[in-house]
Amino acid sequence: METTIDRAGRVVIPRALREAIGLADGGRVEVVEIDGRIVISPQPVAKRLVDAGGVVVCVPDEPVPVLTADAVRALLVATRR
């Protein structure tokens, strides 16, 4: 996907990508440079390990979007253009 940078240095992340990874208005992201590339990643959600009937599971401290097969397909289609 292609986008532009405005004079203030802002980049619009295309809707299909935002929806695929659950970014919403006001969502926090981390921006880093790796080998000459800019990598934008959603900030990790705080989580904890809990015992669920003898099985340790990871539980997020805040709601996270459900990753559906349709969302994965949409992202694949959007990134193959």
CORKA-V811351 format. One record per residue. PSI is psi in whole degrees, 0 to 359 (NA if undefined). NEAR is the number of other ideal C-beta (glycine too) atoms within 10 Angstrom. Layout:
PSI NEAR
PSI NEAR
//
This chain:
149 10
145 5
180 9
165 7
131 9
179 8
332 5
0 5
10 6
145 8
133 11
125 10
122 14
145 13
315 11
320 16
316 16
315 15
322 15
327 21
7 16
26 15
133 17
170 9
133 5
0 5
145 12
138 8
160 12
134 10
123 9
160 9
127 8
116 7
45 5
8 5
148 7
125 9
123 11
123 13
143 10
143 15
139 9
147 9
136 11
138 8
166 13
158 9
133 9
154 10
119 8
84 9
41 5
359 5
129 7
126 8
155 11
127 8
126 9
148 11
351 9
159 7
143 8
149 11
149 12
132 7
112 12
162 10
323 7
320 9
320 16
315 11
316 11
318 16
318 16
316 11
315 10
323 15
348 12
354 7
NA 7
//
